[in-house]
Amino acid sequence: QAGASLVQLYTSFAFQGPALIPRLKAELAAALREAGFSRVEDAVGTAAMRFAGQ
């Protein structure tokens, strides 16, 4: 909902290697289900106003 930058993802990949990918997919799927979303596209931008301070 708040998003992760490409730099954050690249840094994680650099330290954790290819093993990061399956874990990232599993954790993302679990977080989406927990928040009531079925697709990443449904979650994109939903918290923008909160993070913008409004």
Beta strands, then each sheet from edge to edge (+ up, - down):
end
